[in-house]
Amino acid sequence: MRNHEPKYAQADTVIARFGGVTALSRMCGFHRSTIHYWTWPRRVNPHGTDGLVPTRSLLRIRDIARMQGVLLTEDDTAIRINPKWRAPE
């Protein structure tokens, strides 16, 4: 069985705080596919970011969260290993 889980959980946490990919896309102006790429492992998709939100995007997301009243804490954006991730065999 192939493991398609990203190594890190940051993107999933941020997306959940905004209420999903579509909501984050609408609030921040990112294309939905761009946000989906953040949740893909690099070994599966060359555009994947292994569960990390790119720094430039994260700065914009933090600004939008403040303006829109979305509770996004430092803990939400911390880089942590995804509990579902398994090292490739």
N, CA, C and O atoms as a printed pandas DataFrame, in Angstrom:
     atom_number atom_name residue_name chain_id  residue_number  x_coord  y_coord  z_coord
0              1         N          MET        A               1    0.839   -1.187    0.000
1              2        CA          MET        A               1    0.000    0.000    0.000
2              3         C          MET        A               1    0.882    1.248    0.000
3              4         O          MET        A               1    1.841    1.343    0.765
4              5         N          ARG        A               2    0.550    2.186   -0.852
5              6        CA          ARG        A               2    1.324    3.420   -0.934
6              7         C          ARG        A               2    0.800    4.425    0.074
7              8         O          ARG        A               2   -0.406    4.540    0.293
8              9         N          ASN        A               3    1.718    5.145    0.677
9             10        CA          ASN        A               3    1.339    6.170    1.645
10            11         C          ASN        A               3    1.361    7.523    0.954
11            12         O          ASN        A               3    2.421    7.996    0.542
12            13         N          HIS        A               4    0.204    8.143    0.826
13            14        CA          HIS        A               4    0.115    9.445    0.173
14            15         C          HIS        A               4   -0.065   10.571    1.183
15            16         O          HIS        A               4   -0.519   11.659    0.827
16            17         N          GLU        A               5    0.280   10.322    2.415
17            18        CA          GLU        A               5    0.176   11.357    3.442
18            19         C          GLU        A               5    1.421   12.244    3.391
19            20         O          GLU        A               5    2.535   11.745    3.232
20            21         N          PRO        A               6    1.232   13.555    3.525
21            22        CA          PRO        A               6    2.401   14.430    3.576
22            23         C          PRO        A               6    3.148   14.248    4.887
23            24         O          PRO        A               6    2.582   13.779    5.874
24            25         N          LYS        A               7    4.411   14.619    4.889
25            26        CA          LYS        A               7    5.243   14.444    6.080
26            27         C          LYS        A               7    4.822   15.381    7.216
27            28         O          LYS        A               7    4.930   15.026    8.390
28            29         N          TYR        A               8    4.346   16.569    6.865
29            30        CA          TYR        A               8    4.013   17.566    7.881
30            31         C          TYR        A               8    2.520   17.862    7.905
31            32         O          TYR        A               8    1.825   17.651    6.911
32            33         N          ALA        A               9    2.025   18.352    9.043
33            34        CA          ALA        A               9    0.594   18.584    9.234
34            35         C          ALA        A               9    0.204   20.061    9.170
35            36         O          ALA        A               9   -0.969   20.386    9.353
36            37         N          GLN        A              10    1.146   20.953    8.917
37            38        CA          GLN        A              10    0.875   22.393    8.942
38            39         C          GLN        A              10   -0.248   22.808    7.989
39            40         O          GLN        A              10   -1.172   23.512    8.396
40            41         N          ALA        A              11   -0.178   22.385    6.739
41            42        CA          ALA        A              11   -1.177   22.798    5.743
42            43         C          ALA        A              11   -2.574   22.333    6.136
43            44         O          ALA        A              11   -3.524   23.110    6.042
44            45         N          ASP        A              12   -2.720   21.091    6.570
45            46        CA          ASP        A              12   -4.029   20.579    6.970
46            47         C          ASP        A              12   -4.611   21.395    8.127
47            48         O          ASP        A              12   -5.810   21.671    8.150
48            49         N          THR        A              13   -3.777   21.776    9.073
49            50        CA          THR        A              13   -4.242   22.553   10.220
50            51         C          THR        A              13   -4.717   23.934    9.778
51            52         O          THR        A              13   -5.780   24.392   10.196
52            53         N          VAL        A              14   -3.934   24.590    8.940
53            54        CA          VAL        A              14   -4.292   25.934    8.460
54            55         C          VAL        A              14   -5.578   25.872    7.631
55            56         O          VAL        A              14   -6.470   26.703    7.809
56            57         N          ILE        A              15   -5.675   24.907    6.742
57            58        CA          ILE        A              15   -6.869   24.755    5.901
58            59         C          ILE        A              15   -8.103   24.533    6.780
59            60         O          ILE        A              15   -9.158   25.115    6.529
60            61         N          ALA        A              16   -7.974   23.711    7.784
61            62        CA          ALA        A              16   -9.106   23.432    8.685
62            63         C          ALA        A              16   -9.539   24.688    9.433
63            64         O          ALA        A              16  -10.735   24.902    9.629
64            65         N          ARG        A              17   -8.595   25.515    9.850
65            66        CA          ARG        A              17   -8.935   26.748   10.577
66            67         C          ARG        A              17   -9.793   27.687    9.734
67            68         O          ARG        A              17  -10.629   28.418   10.264
68            69         N          PHE        A              18   -9.583   27.662    8.439
69            70        CA          PHE        A              18  -10.347   28.532    7.540
70            71         C          PHE        A              18  -11.650   27.881    7.075
71            72         O          PHE        A              18  -12.461   28.526    6.409
72            73         N          GLY        A              19  -11.856   26.612    7.421
73            74        CA          GLY        A              19  -13.095   25.944    7.045
74            75         C          GLY        A              19  -13.008   25.169    5.753
75            76         O          GLY        A              19  -14.037   24.818    5.177
76            77         N          GLY        A              20  -11.809   24.894    5.281
77            78        CA          GLY        A              20  -11.639   24.082    4.077
78            79         C          GLY        A              20  -10.913   24.819    2.965
79            80         O          GLY        A              20  -10.651   26.019    3.049
80            81         N          VAL        A              21  -10.599   24.072    1.934
81            82        CA          VAL        A              21   -9.834   24.597    0.802
82            83         C          VAL        A              21  -10.582   25.731    0.099
83            84         O          VAL        A              21   -9.992   26.766   -0.210
84            85         N          THR        A              22  -11.856   25.541   -0.148
85            86        CA          THR        A              22  -12.629   26.554   -0.866
86            87         C          THR        A              22  -12.703   27.861   -0.081
87            88         O          THR        A              22  -12.537   28.941   -0.648
88            89         N          ALA        A              23  -12.951   27.761    1.211
89            90        CA          ALA        A              23  -13.034   28.970    2.044
90            91         C          ALA        A              23  -11.692   29.700    2.083
91            92         O          ALA        A              23  -11.643   30.925    1.967
92            93         N          LEU        A              24  -10.611   28.951    2.246
93            94        CA          LEU        A              24   -9.278   29.573    2.264
94            95         C          LEU        A              24   -8.979   30.219    0.918
95            96         O          LEU        A              24   -8.426   31.318    0.860
96            97         N          SER        A              25   -9.343   29.541   -0.154
97            98        CA          SER        A              25   -9.133   30.073   -1.494
98            99         C          SER        A              25   -9.867   31.395   -1.693
99           100         O          SER        A              25   -9.302   32.357   -2.213
100          101         N          ARG        A              26  -11.117   31.433   -1.278
101          102        CA          ARG        A              26  -11.912   32.654   -1.441
102          103         C          ARG        A              26  -11.380   33.809   -0.606
103          104         O          ARG        A              26  -11.326   34.946   -1.073
104          105         N          MET        A              27  -10.989   33.518    0.623
105          106        CA          MET        A              27  -10.516   34.590    1.513
106          107         C          MET        A              27   -9.152   35.126    1.113
107          108         O          MET        A              27   -8.903   36.329    1.203
108          109         N          CYS        A              28   -8.271   34.242    0.672
109          110        CA          CYS        A              28   -6.881   34.649    0.433
110          111         C          CYS        A              28   -6.534   34.856   -1.035
111          112         O          CYS        A              28   -5.492   35.430   -1.351
112          113         N          GLY        A              29   -7.401   34.391   -1.938
113          114        CA          GLY        A              29   -7.152   34.604   -3.349
114          115         C          GLY        A              29   -6.216   33.599   -3.992
115          116         O          GLY        A              29   -5.755   33.817   -5.112
116          117         N          PHE        A              30   -5.926   32.496   -3.304
117          118        CA          PHE        A              30   -5.111   31.443   -3.907
118          119         C          PHE        A              30   -6.023   30.512   -4.694
119          120         O          PHE        A              30   -7.171   30.287   -4.312
120          121         N          HIS        A              31   -5.507   29.976   -5.790
121          122        CA          HIS        A              31   -6.281   28.993   -6.542
122          123         C          HIS        A              31   -6.404   27.725   -5.697
123          124         O          HIS        A              31   -5.481   27.362   -4.968
124          125         N          ARG        A              32   -7.549   27.060   -5.803
125          126        CA          ARG        A              32   -7.770   25.851   -5.003
126          127         C          ARG        A              32   -6.707   24.785   -5.250
127          128         O          ARG        A              32   -6.304   24.090   -4.316
128          129         N          SER        A              33   -6.253   24.647   -6.480
129          130        CA          SER        A              33   -5.236   23.624   -6.764
130          131         C          SER        A              33   -3.922   23.942   -6.061
131          132         O          SER        A              33   -3.203   23.033   -5.648
132          133         N          THR        A              34   -3.608   25.215   -5.925
133          134        CA          THR        A              34   -2.390   25.614   -5.206
134          135         C          THR        A              34   -2.471   25.142   -3.759
135          136         O          THR        A              34   -1.505   24.601   -3.221
136          137         N          ILE        A              35   -3.616   25.346   -3.138
137          138        CA          ILE        A              35   -3.794   24.935   -1.750
138          139         C          ILE        A              35   -3.741   23.412   -1.639
139          140         O          ILE        A              35   -3.160   22.884   -0.691
140          141         N          HIS        A              36   -4.336   22.709   -2.588
141          142        CA          HIS        A              36   -4.264   21.243   -2.573
142          143         C          HIS        A              36   -2.820   20.753   -2.674
143          144         O          HIS        A              36   -2.462   19.762   -2.038
144          145         N          TYR        A              37   -1.994   21.427   -3.455
145          146        CA          TYR        A              37   -0.592   21.021   -3.580
146          147         C          TYR        A              37    0.125   21.040   -2.239
147          148         O          TYR        A              37    1.040   20.248   -2.013
148          149         N          TRP        A              38   -0.278   21.930   -1.354
149          150        CA          TRP        A              38    0.374   21.987   -0.037
150          151         C          TRP        A              38    0.167   20.701    0.746
151          152         O          TRP        A              38    0.947   20.390    1.647
152          153         N          THR        A              39   -0.867   19.956    0.415
153          154        CA          THR        A              39   -1.191   18.744    1.175
154          155         C          THR        A              39   -0.631   17.473    0.534
155          156         O          THR        A              39   -0.866   16.375    1.038
156          157         N          TRP        A              40    0.098   17.608   -0.555
157          158        CA          TRP        A              40    0.641   16.443   -1.250
158          159         C          TRP        A              40    2.118   16.237   -0.935
159          160         O          TRP        A              40    2.868   17.205   -0.814
160          161         N          PRO        A              41    2.540   14.975   -0.802
161          162        CA          PRO        A              41    3.962   14.697   -0.633
162          163         C          PRO        A              41    4.727   14.982   -1.932
163          164         O          PRO        A              41    4.193   14.787   -3.024
164          165         N          ARG        A              42    5.939   15.430   -1.815
165          166        CA          ARG        A              42    6.769   15.715   -2.997
166          167         C          ARG        A              42    7.018   14.467   -3.835
167          168         O          ARG        A              42    7.117   14.545   -5.059
168          169         N          ARG        A              43    7.118   13.323   -3.178
169          170        CA          ARG        A              43    7.434   12.100   -3.930
170          171         C          ARG        A              43    6.260   11.639   -4.791
171          172         O          ARG        A              43    6.455   10.847   -5.713
172          173         N          VAL        A              44    5.055   12.113   -4.514
173          174        CA          VAL        A              44    3.870   11.745   -5.279
174          175         C          VAL        A              44    3.570   12.777   -6.359
175          176         O          VAL        A              44    3.145   12.425   -7.459
176          177         N          ASN        A              45    3.788   14.036   -6.048
177          178        CA          ASN        A              45    3.487   15.127   -6.973
178          179         C          ASN        A              45    4.609   16.155   -6.893
179          180         O          ASN        A              45    4.886   16.655   -5.803
180          181         N          PRO        A              46    5.264   16.488   -7.997
181          182        CA          PRO        A              46    6.388   17.423   -7.949
182          183         C          PRO        A              46    6.006   18.825   -7.456
183          184         O          PRO        A              46    6.872   19.601   -7.050
184          185         N          HIS        A              47    4.697   19.147   -7.494
185          186        CA          HIS        A              47    4.252   20.444   -6.988
186          187         C          HIS        A              47    3.918   20.393   -5.499
187          188         O          HIS        A              47    3.685   21.430   -4.878
188          189         N          GLY        A              48    3.893   19.192   -4.929
189          190        CA          GLY        A              48    3.561   19.032   -3.515
190          191         C          GLY        A              48    4.591   19.694   -2.615
191          192         O          GLY        A              48    5.763   19.821   -2.972
192          193         N          THR        A              49    4.139   20.108   -1.456
193          194        CA          THR        A              49    5.049   20.767   -0.504
194          195         C          THR        A              49    5.205   19.959    0.778
195          196         O          THR        A              49    5.705   20.479    1.775
196          197         N          ASP        A              50    4.786   18.700    0.768
197          198        CA          ASP        A              50    4.915   17.806    1.925
198          199         C          ASP        A              50    4.143   18.277    3.148
199          200         O          ASP        A              50    4.523   17.973    4.279
200          201         N          GLY        A              51    3.064   19.014    2.930
201          202        CA          GLY        A              51    2.243   19.452    4.049
202          203         C          GLY        A              51    2.636   20.794    4.624
203          204         O          GLY        A              51    2.076   21.227    5.632
204          205         N          LEU        A              52    3.597   21.463    3.995
205          206        CA          LEU        A              52    4.034   22.781    4.472
206          207         C          LEU        A              52    3.398   23.881    3.626
207          208         O          LEU        A              52    3.272   23.753    2.408
208          209         N          VAL        A              53    3.005   24.954    4.290
209          210        CA          VAL        A              53    2.505   26.136    3.582
210          211         C          VAL        A              53    3.725   26.991    3.244
211          212         O          VAL        A              53    4.499   27.319    4.142
212          213         N          PRO        A              54    3.920   27.360    1.978
213          214        CA          PRO        A              54    5.067   28.206    1.632
214          215         C          PRO        A              54    5.068   29.505    2.463
215          216         O          PRO        A              54    4.013   30.069    2.750
216          217         N          THR        A              55    6.246   29.954    2.833
217          218        CA          THR        A              55    6.394   31.108    3.721
218          219         C          THR        A              55    5.651   32.336    3.206
219          220         O          THR        A              55    4.939   32.988    3.969
220          221         N          ARG        A              56    5.802   32.655    1.943
221          222        CA          ARG        A              56    5.141   33.838    1.382
222          223         C          ARG        A              56    3.618   33.718    1.524
223          224         O          ARG        A              56    2.939   34.691    1.853
224          225         N          SER        A              57    3.102   32.530    1.274
225          226        CA          SER        A              57    1.663   32.303    1.402
226          227         C          SER        A              57    1.225   32.381    2.856
227          228         O          SER        A              57    0.159   32.917    3.160
228          229         N          LEU        A              58    2.043   31.850    3.753
229          230        CA          LEU        A              58    1.701   31.861    5.168
230          231         C          LEU        A              58    1.625   33.289    5.716
231          232         O          LEU        A              58    0.768   33.587    6.549
232          233         N          LEU        A              59    2.503   34.158    5.261
233          234        CA          LEU        A              59    2.449   35.560    5.689
234          235         C          LEU        A              59    1.130   36.200    5.259
235          236         O          LEU        A              59    0.508   36.928    6.032
236          237         N          ARG        A              60    0.711   35.930    4.039
237          238        CA          ARG        A              60   -0.573   36.455    3.550
238          239         C          ARG        A              60   -1.745   35.857    4.329
239          240         O          ARG        A              60   -2.685   36.568    4.686
240          241         N          ILE        A              61   -1.688   34.575    4.587
241          242        CA          ILE        A              61   -2.748   33.904    5.336
242          243         C          ILE        A              61   -2.881   34.496    6.736
243          244         O          ILE        A              61   -3.995   34.715    7.212
244          245         N          ARG        A              62   -1.770   34.753    7.391
245          246        CA          ARG        A              62   -1.825   35.354    8.738
246          247         C          ARG        A              62   -2.473   36.733    8.694
247          248         O          ARG        A              62   -3.281   37.067    9.560
248          249         N          ASP        A              63   -2.125   37.530    7.697
249          250        CA          ASP        A              63   -2.734   38.861    7.561
250          251         C          ASP        A              63   -4.235   38.766    7.331
251          252         O          ASP        A              63   -5.009   39.488    7.958
252          253         N          ILE        A              64   -4.648   37.876    6.433
253          254        CA          ILE        A              64   -6.065   37.698    6.128
254          255         C          ILE        A              64   -6.808   37.182    7.366
255          256         O          ILE        A              64   -7.915   37.632    7.660
256          257         N          ALA        A              65   -6.208   36.253    8.077
257          258        CA          ALA        A              65   -6.849   35.710    9.285
258          259         C          ALA        A              65   -7.126   36.825   10.290
259          260         O          ALA        A              65   -8.203   36.881   10.882
260          261         N          ARG        A              66   -6.157   37.702   10.476
261          262        CA          ARG        A              66   -6.353   38.844   11.391
262          263         C          ARG        A              66   -7.494   39.737   10.921
263          264         O          ARG        A              66   -8.347   40.132   11.716
264          265         N          MET        A              67   -7.510   40.053    9.635
265          266        CA          MET        A              67   -8.535   40.953    9.090
266          267         C          MET        A              67   -9.926   40.325    9.101
267          268         O          MET        A              67  -10.918   41.027    9.300
268          269         N          GLN        A              68  -10.012   39.006    8.889
269          270        CA          GLN        A              68  -11.302   38.315    8.790
270          271         C          GLN        A              68  -11.775   37.726   10.122
271          272         O          GLN        A              68  -12.865   37.159   10.203
272          273         N          GLY        A              69  -10.953   37.861   11.160
273          274        CA          GLY        A              69  -11.338   37.326   12.469
274          275         C          GLY        A              69  -11.220   35.820   12.586
275          276         O          GLY        A              69  -11.902   35.208   13.408
276          277         N          VAL        A              70  -10.362   35.212   11.776
277          278        CA          VAL        A              70  -10.129   33.771   11.859
278          279         C          VAL        A              70   -9.056   33.533   12.921
279          280         O          VAL        A              70   -7.968   34.105   12.854
280          281         N          LEU        A              71   -9.370   32.688   13.898
281          282        CA          LEU        A              71   -8.414   32.390   14.954
282          283         C          LEU        A              71   -7.329   31.466   14.404
283          284         O          LEU        A              71   -7.569   30.279   14.182
284          285         N          LEU        A              72   -6.155   32.011   14.188
285          286        CA          LEU        A              72   -5.018   31.257   13.681
286          287         C          LEU        A              72   -3.845   31.548   14.600
287          288         O          LEU        A              72   -3.301   32.652   14.590
288          289         N          THR        A              73   -3.459   30.569   15.385
289          290        CA          THR        A              73   -2.417   30.769   16.388
290          291         C          THR        A              73   -1.051   30.331   15.856
291          292         O          THR        A              73   -0.949   29.682   14.815
292          293         N          GLU        A              74   -0.015   30.700   16.594
293          294        CA          GLU        A              74    1.344   30.237   16.254
294          295         C          GLU        A              74    1.395   28.718   16.304
295          296         O          GLU        A              74    2.094   28.093   15.506
296          297         N          ASP        A              75    0.669   28.125   17.226
297          298        CA          ASP        A              75    0.627   26.675   17.346
298          299         C          ASP        A              75    0.035   26.035   16.085
299          300         O          ASP        A              75    0.466   24.960   15.668
300          301         N          ASP        A              76   -0.953   26.703   15.483
301          302        CA          ASP        A              76   -1.569   26.190   14.254
302          303         C          ASP        A              76   -0.590   26.163   13.093
303          304         O          ASP        A              76   -0.680   25.302   12.219
304          305         N          THR        A              77    0.337   27.096   13.084
305          306        CA          THR        A              77    1.273   27.197   11.966
306          307         C          THR        A              77    2.633   26.551   12.275
307          308         O          THR        A              77    3.557   26.615   11.464
308          309         N          ALA        A              78    2.742   25.932   13.448
309          310        CA          ALA        A              78    3.996   25.249   13.799
310          311         C          ALA        A              78    4.214   24.054   12.878
311          312         O          ALA        A              78    3.261   23.427   12.416
312          313         N          ILE        A              79    5.461   23.756   12.624
313          314        CA          ILE        A              79    5.807   22.626   11.751
314          315         C          ILE        A              79    5.934   21.373   12.617
315          316         O          ILE        A              79    6.814   21.263   13.471
316          317         N          ARG        A              80    5.024   20.438   12.363
317          318        CA          ARG        A              80    4.993   19.182   13.114
318          319         C          ARG        A              80    4.871   18.012   12.141
319          320         O          ARG        A              80    4.306   18.136   11.054
320          321         N          ILE        A              81    5.415   16.883   12.562
321          322        CA          ILE        A              81    5.269   15.668   11.761
322          323         C          ILE        A              81    3.798   15.244   11.779
323          324         O          ILE        A              81    3.157   15.244   12.831
324          325         N          ASN        A              82    3.280   14.890   10.626
325          326        CA          ASN        A              82    1.916   14.398   10.478
326          327         C          ASN        A              82    1.837   13.018   11.133
327          328         O          ASN        A              82    2.601   12.124   10.769
328          329         N          PRO        A              83    0.923   12.826   12.097
329          330        CA          PRO        A              83    0.832   11.514   12.756
330          331         C          PRO        A              83    0.468   10.369   11.803
331          332         O          PRO        A              83    0.720    9.207   12.122
332          333         N          LYS        A              84   -0.119   10.675   10.639
333          334        CA          LYS        A              84   -0.483    9.633    9.666
334          335         C          LYS        A              84    0.677    9.286    8.721
335          336         O          LYS        A              84    0.588    8.326    7.956
336          337         N          TRP        A              85    1.748   10.058    8.775
337          338        CA          TRP        A              85    2.857    9.867    7.829
338          339         C          TRP        A              85    3.686    8.645    8.196
339          340         O          TRP        A              85    3.936    8.369    9.370
340          341         N          ARG        A              86    4.104    7.923    7.169
341          342        CA          ARG        A              86    5.047    6.818    7.315
342          343         C          ARG        A              86    6.204    7.046    6.357
343          344         O          ARG        A              86    5.999    7.486    5.225
344          345         N          ALA        A              87    7.398    6.756    6.794
345          346        CA          ALA        A              87    8.564    6.882    5.917
346          347         C          ALA        A              87    8.414    5.932    4.738
347          348         O          ALA        A              87    7.923    4.816    4.908
348          349         N          PRO        A              88    8.831    6.358    3.536
349          350        CA          PRO        A              88    8.734    5.475    2.375
350          351         C          PRO        A              88    9.612    4.241    2.570
351          352         O          PRO        A              88   10.686    4.297    3.167
352          353         N          GLU        A              89    9.120    3.154    2.053
353          354        CA          GLU        A              89    9.870    1.877    2.188
354          355         C          GLU        A              89   10.826    1.669    1.057
355          356         O          GLU        A              89   11.526    0.658    1.017
